Each structure stands twice: as structure tokens, then as C-alpha cells.
Amino acid sequence: MKTSALITISFFCLLFQFPDQLAAQENYEIRKIKFEGNDTIPESMLSDAMVLHSVSFMEKLFMQKEASLYHDQLIETDIERLTRFYHREGFLDAKIDLLDTEINDKKEQINLIFKVEEGQPFRVDSVSFTTTNNPPEINANSVFRTVQKDIVLHKGARFVDDELVNDLNRIQNEFKNIGYAYAQTSYTLTPKVATHLVSIQFVLDAGPKCYFGETTLDGNIHVKEKFIRKQLTYEKGGVYNSSQLDETRKNMYKLQLFSVLSVRPQTTKEKTTPIPIKLYIDEAPRFTSKYGVGYGTEDKFRAFTELNYKGFPSGANRFSLLLKHSALTPYQVNLSYIHPHFFDPKISLTINPFISRNKEPGYDIRDIGFNVKISDQFTDNFSGHINYYLEKVKNYEAEIDPVTMEETDIPYSKSGVLFSVLFDDSEPKFSPLKGLNIMLAYKLNGYAFGGDYNYSRIWTDIRHYQELGSLVLASRLMVGGIHSGDQDKYLPAEDRFYAGGSNSVRGWQRSELGPIRDNGKPLGGSSVIQGSAELRIPLVWKLSVVSFLDFGNVWVDEFHYKLNDLAYSGGGGLRFDTPIGPIRFDVGVPLWNEKRSAEFFISVGQAF
């Protein structure tokens, strides 16, 4: 929209006059900008609406950003911008003044303090719908009743310009999804200034019912046209549906074959039908590589190389080679063949032969085998996986079999299936601020699948993230259990549960919490409970601090949990945000345990 809807209402309101601002020294650097009285709109949003801006010491030091310089004319400009911003947010009586200035003549710096009088916002009194040129075959009232559940500006809601535009688009798209490609929506507003209420009437011009025409393709070089056309979720001659164009675009992006993708209907001013579709693509590089090095207190020096080749031998098939090294994984070689759109656009097939050496505190093994995994992306947030695996394991950390009393360092085989489901609407992915992540997995080893050991393993991991103003409260609960079908109840060491470490109970070193062998090394167990609560607090620039409480333990017996045995640790840490996730430094202190001292961790990525 070219003009603010609330500006229309403001013609019915008094014009505001701003008093002269306090005099301040010209060209002083603005050190801080503060607000008082902004009860509804957060300070960060107000700062973004301004021309003037402050810069923290860290931003100045590391990013070489320069703060704005004080100028009376820019103050007046920002007062006007802030007032208009409040108008768009429904506060037509809002007044903004420069309340005070704090001047440091020695450093030539100045702090600005703005006083905000928000006033009473306009709220929605009623919402109605009407049509012009309504086609006889369409039941507009039925569609309106459906979309009314989704619109934001319902009765009693604060009137916000952006939400009006969003509601217009929601109504318009609802009709475009049932064949009316030329649907247009507008509105009329009836304000009641005395009561700060406004009535909204949405007006729809549906236009003619439309159908899909011919699809033309441009830009493909290596990817065959026949393969691309198989990805289309619409057909020539079908009833026009804009959501099918969105689904086509989304499915094709998931193939990872294209860096640019455009699916555009070729509508005309004459509102003709059928509607041709123009599909333009720019293919992504067929060969890509990633390299990385790092350091952590648990894995020490680490490095990886990942090589990817797309479109071999044709279509969207991909090969991936991953090489890793760290103190915990001296070597790992993973070769993966990925076949997306396996019988269905949402299903993919992965075949993964591998060899690895894993040196954990509780075991030291070499693992050779392969996985065959089928994944189904049920929705954007919900997925399921079935994985068959066959492995040959050599355990270099010999254990004593409880029945035969013989060492178990001879190679053994494992074979079975792993079922898992994942719901994840948390965002952003590297360092979530809000949302829920729930994983449930079940592993069945041996029995009809063969192998040297028979057992089943089930576990769930639940993570929740909630914004509390500028803070984030993150919480996690992980519970698991293993049942052995063998008489001696022996479990491979690598499949037992362990607790303690940078991503677990941070008052203990990695795998240190729980049962211990006679030689002092972690034994692991068949039952586990772990949990954490962490408050994440932003400081300046990319720095933040956290305060956390962790708890958990591991028990040898199957599905055996003693809440009185839970160990606790508290502590805090620093976070520095990077494109691959935060670099973190944590200090965990065991609680109610005088025999232990604090543990220190350096790693990359959030603890959970």
C-alpha cells in the first residue's frame, strides 16, 4: 500500500505539535539512545525506526561501525519517524519528545533519552466482507467464513497497518487457491475517534475463474527438462491454484540442484485464461566442498572435509564424502548416496557405507558397516525415518562378559532397524529463540535381523525455547531405556547410555556421571534421565551470557530410575555468535557435592 491506513484515520484526529528540543552539542557522537514510557513497543523496534543510531564498544572495536553524530535537524526527523511508526502501530495520540541529553564533553559523547506518551490505541470494532462482480459459481460467504479464522485484525485487536496488509493478502490468496488468479482485495475504514474504534470492511473483486496453461522452462543446462517437469504439482488445464505453484517451488528447492528458482504465472491486464506459467532456474554448482577446523575441550583439535557431487548420474541424485578427525573420532569416512523423491517428492533414500574409530571415555571401537535409510518429510516441521544398519565392531577396550567371565574384545556384529520421528518448529536452527523440538527413537538390534546381541533401545529428547522479552529460556528433557533379550544382559558399550559433558550435565566431564568400572572408566547403563534449564541473556553485539541448571544420571538396570539419585550442576557461560553457531565457554559446578570441583568447557553450538 502506498499510504498508511492509519493516516486515513488520523484525519479525524488532532494534529500534533512538537516542542522545541533541548539544545545539545552539534557533532558529538551518540553513545546511547534510551526510551521512557514505551510500554507496548519494545526499544529495539523503536531504534530500528530511527535515522540516528548508537554503536556499542564491541561493534566499534570489531566491526568498525561508526555511531551517528548529534544534529538538531536529525532529532526532529527521528521524532517525526517515531511518531509515524506509532501511528502505524495504532497509537494515533502518541507523542514523542526528547526528554533529556547526557553530555560528556571530555569524550565528545552524548546520550539521548526520549519520552514516549503512547496514548490509547485504536482497536477493531467490527469486521465485515463484501464482493463486487461476484461470479455466480463462487460461494464467497463460505470462503470468507474460512478465512475469518486466520485474519489477525479481529474484533478487539489493536489496529496495525502491517496486519491490515497481511489480512488483505490472506483473503486474496484464499481465492487464488480456488481458481481466481486475478482476485483483488481492498478495504474501507470507518473510524470512531471518540471511542478509539475502527470498523473494517474488506471488499473482494474475484475476477474470472482461471485454469493453468502451458509451462515454459528456461535456464536448465545439466538437469533434464523431463525430470524438472516431473516435479510440477499442477497440470495444464487444471483449476488455477497458487498454493500448487508454491509447493512446486518448495519441492524443487529441496532437491538442492538450483540456486535460483522462479515459478511465475503470466497474468495479463485483460484477465485472460488459461494462464501460462514461466519456470526459470539457475543451476547450482554440481561439485561443492566444505572444510573446517576447530578446537573443543572434549574433542581437542578437530577437522573435517565434505565433498558433494549433485546430479550423478542424472536427476537429483547426490554423492557425499565426509572425512572427520578429532580426539574422540580419530578417523571417520562416510560415503553417502542420496536419492531424493524416492517414489514420492517427500521421501528420500540414503545408502551410507562407513568406517570409523571412536575413542570415548567409556569405550574404544572401530566400526565398519552401512546404513540404508528412508526418510519421509510429512510436513515442514514433522519427519520420520526408518534405517536398516549392518555393522562389524572391534572393541579395543576389553570388558568381562558377566556370564562367561571372558574378555569381549573379539569383533562382533550388529544388525537391526532404527525408527525415529522428529517434530521441530524451533527457529532459527543454529541457536533457537522459540519453538519446540521433540525426537522419539526406537532401535531394535538382533533378533530376526541377526547379529551377536539382542536388545531394544528407546529414548526421547524434548527441547523447548521461549522468548522472554530479549531473553530466551531454553529447557531440555531426555529419557531413555534399553531392554536386553539375552540371558547375560550384556550390551555393546557404544549403545549404552552415558551422562556428563558439555552437552549433558556440565558439572561432570564427558560420560563421567553414572556407573564406573573397576579401572575408573565409565561403564554406561541401560537407563538414563538428563535435563537442563538455561536462561540466555544478550549483552552487546554478538556476545551473550547464560545461566543454567543441569540434572541427570545413568543406571545399570533396565528401565530403572531413582529420582533421589539425580545429580545436579549449576553454572554459567559466555556465547559468541558466528555463522556456524555460537562459540561457547561454560563453567559447571556440581551442586550438593563437596568432593567435586568446577568443570570448564569450550565448544561450538548451543548445549541443546
C-alpha positions, 0 to 999 in steps of 0.5 A: 500500500502506498499510504498508511491506513492509519493516516486515513484515520488520523484525519479525524484526529488532532494534529500534533505539535512538537516542542522545541528540543533541548539544545545539545552539542552539534557533532558529538557522537551518540553513545546511547539512545534510551526510551521512557514510557514505551510500554507496548513497543519494545526499544529495539523496534523503536531504534530500528525506526530511527535515522540516528543510531548508537554503536556499542564498544564491541561493534566499534572495536570489531566491526568498525561501525561508526555511531551517528553524530548529534544534529538538531535537524536529525532529532526532529526527523527521528521524532517525526519517524517515531511518531509515524511508526506509532501511528502505524502501530495504532497509537494515533495520540502518541507523542514523542519528545526528547526528554533529556541529553547526557553530555560528556564533553571530555569524550565528545559523547552524548546520550539521548533519552526520549519520552514516549506518551503512547496514548490509547490505541485504536482497536477493531470494532467490527469486521465485515466482507463484501464482493463486487462482480461476484461470479455466480459459481463462487460461494464467497460467504463460505470462503470468507467464513474460512478465512475469518479464522486466520485474519489477525485484525479481529474484533478487539485487536489493536489496529496495525497497518502491517496486519491490515496488509497481511489480512488483505493478502490472506483473503486474496490468496484464499481465492487464488487457491480456488481458481481466481488468479486475478482476485483483488482485495481492498478495504474501507475504514470507518473510524470512531475517534471518540471511542478509539474504534475502527470498523473494517470492511474488506471488499473482494473483486474475484475476477474470472475463474482461471485454469493453468496453461502451458509451462515454459522452462528456461535456464536448465543446462545439466538437469533434464527438462523431463525430470524438472517437469516431473516435479510440477504439482499442477497440470495444464488445464487444471483449476488455477491454484497458487498454493500448487505453484508454491509447493512446486517451488518448495519441492524443487528447492529441496532437491538442492540442484538450483540456486535460483528458482522462479515459478511465475504465472503470466497474468495479463491486464485483460484477465485472460485464461488459461494462464501460462506459467514461466519456470526459470532456474539457475543451476547450482554448482554440481561439485561443492566442498566444505572444510573446517577446523576447530578446537573443543575441550572434549574433542581437542583439535578437530577437522573435517572435509565434505565433498558433494557431487549433485546430479550423478548420474542424472536427476537429483541424485547426490554423492557425499564424502565426509572425512572427520578427525578429532580426539574422540573420532580419530578417523571417520569416512562416510560415503553417502548416496542420496536419492531424493523423491524416492517414489514420492517428492517427500521421501528420500533414500540414503545408502551410507557405507562407513568406517570409523574409530571412536575413542570415548571415555567409556569405550574404544571401537572401530566400526565398519558397516552401512546404513540404508535409510528412508526418510519421509518429510510429512510436513515442514516441521514433522519427519520420520525415518526408518534405517536398516544398519549392518555393522562389524565392531572391534572393541579395543577396550576389553570388558568381562562378559558377566556370564562367561567371565571372558574378555569381549574384545573379539569383533562382533556384529550388529544388525537391526532397524532404527525408527525415529520421528522428529517434530521441530518448529524451533527457529532459527536452527543454529541457536533457537529463540522459540519453538519446540523440538521433540525426537522419539527413537526406537532401535531394535538390534538382533533378533530376526535381523541377526547379529551377536546381541539382542536388545531394544533401545528407546529414548526421547529428547524434548527441547523447548525455547521461549522468548522472554522479552530479549531473553530466551529460556531454553529447557531440555528433557531426555529419557531413555531405556534399553531392554536386553533379550539375552540371558547375560544382559550384556550390551555393546558399550557404544549403545549404552547410555552415558551422562556428563559433558558439555552437552549433558550435565556440565558439572561432570566431564564427558560420560563421567556421571553414572556407573564406573568400572573397576579401572575408573572408566565409565561403564554406561547403563541401560537407563538414563534421565538428563535435563537442563534449564538455561536462561540466555541473556544478550549483552552487546553485539554478538556476545551473550551470557547464560545461566543454567541448571543441569540434572541427570544420571545413568543406571545399570538396570533396565528401565530403572530410575531413582529420582533421589539419585539425580545429580545436579550442576549449576553454572554459567557461560559466555556465547559468541555468535558466528555463522556456524553457531555460537562459540561457547565457554561454560563453567559447571559446578556440581551442586550438593557435592563437596568432593567435586570441583568446577568443570570448564568447557569450550565448544561450538553450538548451543548445549541443546 
